[in-house]
Amino acid sequence: MDLIVADVGGTNTRVARARRDADGWSLHEIQRYPSREHPDLASILEYWRQEQATVDTFAAAGLAVAGPAHHGRARVTNLTWPPLDAAALGERLDMPVTLLNDFAAIGASLDALQPGDTATLQEATPDPAGLRLVAGAGTGLGTCLVGPPGTATIYPGEGGHARFSPSGQEEAALGDFVARELGYCTREHLLSGRGIARIGRFELDRQPDPDLEQALATPDPAAAIGDLAQAGNPAAGTVIDRFVSLYAGQLADMALTALPTGGVYLSGGIAPRWVDTFRGPHFRSAFRNRPPMTHLLEQLPVALIMHPEPGLLGAAVCASRSVKP
């Protein structure tokens, strides 16, 4: 079975052919298009179908959208495109169309991941009937809960916009530093690409470092700080370690709210770049540091999604449910 899948963002739209066979899902003919260079999503999909697709017949389309999606309608945040309508797109493409939020698509990808698609951060035995928590730092911080395997119901959330809960005086000082700039501090204000830059400015304010200052002046400070840390700069290394510890602590808070005994999954574009740091002691120590519930957190399996396109994979999983056997 072949499907058209897309991961639609305000900057870029990725389109691919998803195929399911006995070995699971695979993605083919993946192409990236600048979203603002096209008048609407249907134009991108039709162009891809004419220029890139290697098959003529598709069973359905699954479209993951960076924006709210409800009852077959969606709007892409940060784009002036007209609202998306699954029925209208289905008529134009001549196939069933499923619209879903992009982070819900990542949640839907969990049951399609292969063993090599994740990196273990904390060993534990998952409860096959337990909820699963997904959180991903990238441009922002996305969160959702996913039902047990087999049902895989998605429970979208906006946990990234909850207020940041500091652990200790240094984190409280960081929260105050951000609040002085923005008026308040949310999890997303720190756990995102821009959040890494804020942590960098906080560290620079405490201890001047010309290399870190130069990294912060680049167009992509998060990437520059990561490169600087990899080169052995202590100030940049402190920024990365603090980001990882903050990430772990906020995950712990979310996990205590939902008790995702089926597992905790990290996604997004940032963490896979620093998988060795996430596997290190800073992450596990900060994740467990919620007494008196340390014992509960120690029992939760935690993994990092390493699959390069979990949004496209989850879009395929959801779209396949619209195909009649």
C-alpha positions in Angstrom: 0.0 0.0 0.0 1.4 3.4 -1.0 0.3 6.7 0.6 1.2 10.4 0.1 2.4 11.8 3.4 3.5 15.4 4.2 4.8 17.3 7.2 3.7 20.9 6.7 5.4 23.7 8.5 5.5 27.5 8.3 9.0 27.4 6.7 9.2 24.0 4.8 6.9 21.3 3.7 8.3 17.8 3.4 6.4 15.3 1.1 7.1 11.6 0.6 5.7 8.3 -0.5 5.0 6.0 2.4 4.8 2.3 1.7 3.8 -0.5 4.1 4.8 -4.1 3.6 5.6 -7.1 5.7 8.7 -5.4 7.2 6.8 -2.3 8.2 6.8 1.3 6.9 9.3 2.8 4.6 9.6 6.3 3.1 10.6 7.1 -0.4 11.0 10.2 -2.7 11.3 12.6 0.2 11.3 16.2 -1.0 11.4 19.5 0.9 9.6 22.6 -0.5 9.7 26.2 0.9 6.1 26.6 2.0 5.9 30.3 1.3 6.9 29.8 -2.4 3.6 28.0 -3.0 0.0 29.3 -2.9 -1.4 26.3 -1.0 -0.7 22.8 0.1 -2.6 21.1 -2.8 -0.2 22.8 -5.3 2.8 21.3 -3.5 1.3 17.9 -3.4 0.3 17.9 -7.1 3.8 19.2 -8.1 5.4 16.4 -6.1 3.1 13.8 -7.6 4.0 14.9 -11.1 7.7 15.4 -10.6 8.8 12.9 -7.9 6.3 10.1 -7.4 7.4 6.8 -8.8 4.0 5.2 -8.6 0.7 6.3 -10.1 -1.8 5.0 -7.5 -2.1 6.0 -3.9 -4.6 4.6 -1.3 -4.8 7.8 0.8 -2.9 10.9 2.0 -1.8 11.8 5.6 -0.9 15.4 6.2 0.7 16.5 9.5 0.2 20.2 10.0 2.1 22.7 12.3 -1.1 24.1 13.7 -4.4 23.1 15.3 -6.3 20.4 13.4 -9.9 19.5 14.3 -12.7 17.5 12.6 -11.0 17.5 9.2 -10.0 21.1 9.2 -6.6 22.7 9.9 -4.7 26.0 9.6 -0.9 26.2 9.3 0.5 28.5 11.9 2.7 31.3 10.5 1.4 30.8 6.9 -1.1 32.9 4.9 -2.5 29.8 3.2 -6.2 29.4 3.2 -7.5 26.9 5.8 -7.0 23.3 5.0 -10.1 21.1 4.5 -9.6 17.3 4.3 -12.8 16.8 2.2 -11.8 19.5 -0.4 -8.2 18.2 -0.6 -9.6 14.7 -1.0 -11.7 15.7 -4.0 -8.7 17.5 -5.6 -6.3 14.6 -5.0 -8.9 11.9 -5.6 -8.2 10.0 -2.4 -9.1 10.0 1.3 -7.2 12.7 3.2 -6.4 12.7 6.9 -5.3 16.0 8.5 -3.6 16.0 11.9 -1.4 18.1 14.1 2.3 17.6 13.5 3.0 16.6 17.0 0.1 14.2 17.1 1.7 12.6 14.1 4.9 12.0 16.1 2.8 10.4 18.8 1.2 8.1 16.1 4.6 7.1 14.9 5.5 5.2 18.1 3.9 1.9 17.1 5.7 2.0 13.7 9.2 2.6 15.1 11.7 -0.2 14.6 14.2 -1.1 17.4 17.0 0.9 15.7 14.8 4.0 15.6 15.2 4.8 19.3 18.1 5.4 21.7 17.6 4.2 25.3 18.1 6.9 27.9 16.8 5.0 30.9 16.3 1.2 31.0 13.0 0.0 32.5 10.2 -2.4 31.5 7.2 -0.7 29.8 3.7 -1.5 31.0 1.9 -2.8 27.8 -1.3 -1.2 29.1 0.3 2.1 30.2 0.1 5.6 28.7 3.1 7.0 26.8 4.4 10.6 27.0 6.0 12.3 24.0 7.8 15.6 24.2 9.9 17.3 21.6 12.0 20.4 21.7 12.7 22.1 18.3 11.3 25.4 17.2 9.0 25.1 20.2 8.2 22.4 22.7 5.5 19.9 21.7 3.8 17.4 24.0 1.2 14.7 23.8 0.1 11.6 25.5 -0.4 8.3 23.5 -2.5 5.4 24.5 -1.2 1.8 24.8 0.0 -0.1 21.7 -2.9 -1.3 19.7 -5.3 1.5 20.5 -2.7 4.4 20.2 -5.3 7.1 20.9 -3.6 10.5 20.8 -4.2 13.0 23.6 -2.8 16.4 22.3 -1.4 18.8 24.9 0.2 22.2 25.2 2.6 21.3 28.0 5.3 23.4 26.4 3.4 26.6 27.4 3.1 25.7 31.1 5.2 27.8 33.4 8.8 26.7 33.9 9.2 25.0 37.3 12.8 25.5 38.5 14.8 23.0 40.6 17.2 24.8 42.8 18.6 28.4 43.0 20.4 28.4 39.7 17.4 27.3 37.7 15.3 29.9 39.6 17.8 32.6 38.6 17.6 31.4 35.0 13.8 31.6 35.1 14.0 35.2 36.5 16.5 36.1 33.8 14.0 35.0 31.1 11.1 36.6 32.9 12.9 40.0 32.9 13.0 39.8 29.1 9.6 38.3 28.4 7.5 39.0 31.5 7.2 35.3 32.4 9.1 32.0 31.7 7.5 28.9 30.2 9.0 25.5 29.5 9.2 26.4 25.8 11.1 29.6 26.5 14.0 27.4 27.6 13.4 24.0 25.8 13.7 25.2 22.2 16.3 26.5 19.8 15.7 30.0 21.0 15.7 28.7 24.6 19.3 27.4 24.1 20.3 31.0 23.0 18.6 32.3 26.2 20.5 29.9 28.3 23.7 31.0 26.5 23.0 34.6 27.3 22.3 33.7 30.9 25.7 31.9 31.1 27.4 34.8 29.3 26.0 37.3 31.7 27.5 35.3 34.6 30.8 34.5 33.0 32.1 36.4 29.9 33.4 34.2 27.1 34.3 35.6 23.7 33.7 32.4 21.8 30.2 31.9 23.3 29.4 35.6 22.6 30.4 35.1 19.0 28.2 31.9 18.8 25.3 33.9 20.1 25.7 36.5 17.4 25.3 33.9 14.6 22.0 33.3 12.7 21.6 29.9 14.4 22.9 30.3 17.9 21.8 26.8 19.0 23.7 25.1 16.3 26.7 27.3 16.9 26.7 26.6 20.6 26.5 22.9 19.9 29.5 23.0 17.6 31.4 25.1 20.1 30.6 22.6 22.9 31.8 19.7 20.7 35.0 21.6 20.1 35.6 21.6 23.8 34.6 25.1 24.9 33.7 24.9 28.6 31.1 27.7 28.5 29.2 26.2 25.6 29.5 22.8 27.3 27.8 24.3 30.4 25.0 25.6 28.2 24.4 22.2 26.7 24.5 20.4 30.1 22.1 22.9 31.6 19.7 22.4 28.6 19.8 18.7 29.0 19.2 18.9 32.8 16.3 21.3 32.3 14.8 19.1 29.7 15.0 16.1 32.0 13.5 18.0 35.0 10.5 19.3 33.0 9.9 15.8 31.5 9.8 14.5 35.1 7.2 17.0 36.0 5.1 16.0 33.1 5.6 12.3 33.8 4.5 12.7 37.4 1.2 14.3 36.1 0.4 11.5 33.8 2.5 8.5 35.0 3.3 7.2 31.5 4.2 3.7 32.5 4.3 2.8 28.8 7.3 5.0 28.3 8.6 8.5 27.9 9.8 9.5 24.4 11.8 12.5 23.4 11.6 13.8 19.8 12.3 17.0 17.9 15.3 18.2 16.0 17.6 19.1 18.9 18.1 16.1 21.2 19.3 13.6 18.5 22.2 15.9 17.8 23.4 15.5 21.3 22.5 11.9 22.0 25.7 11.1 23.9 25.0 14.0 26.3 21.4 12.8 26.8 22.7 9.3 27.6 25.0 10.8 30.2 24.5 11.2 34.0 23.1 14.8 33.8 19.9 13.6 32.2 19.2 10.6 34.4 20.0 12.5 37.6 17.8 15.4 36.8 15.0 13.2 35.6 14.9 11.3 38.8 15.4 14.3 41.1 11.8 14.7 42.2 11.6 13.4 45.8 9.7 11.7 47.3 8.7 10.2 43.9 12.2 9.3 42.7 11.3 5.6 42.8 8.4 6.1 40.4 10.5 8.0 37.9 13.2 5.3 38.0 10.7 2.8 36.8 9.8 4.6 33.6 11.5 3.7 30.4 12.9 6.7 28.6 13.9 6.7 24.9 15.0 9.3 22.3 13.4 9.0 18.9 16.3 8.8 16.3 14.1 8.2 13.2 14.7 11.1 10.9 11.1 11.6 9.9 8.7 10.5 12.7 6.1 13.1 11.5 5.9 11.5 8.1 5.8 8.1 9.6 3.0 9.0 12.0 1.0 10.6 9.1 1.3 7.4 7.3 0.0 5.4 10.3 -3.0 7.7 10.7 -3.8 7.8 7.0 -3.7 4.0 6.7 -6.6 3.8 9.1 -8.8 5.5 6.5 -8.2 2.8 3.9 -10.8 0.1 3.8 -9.5 -3.4 3.9 
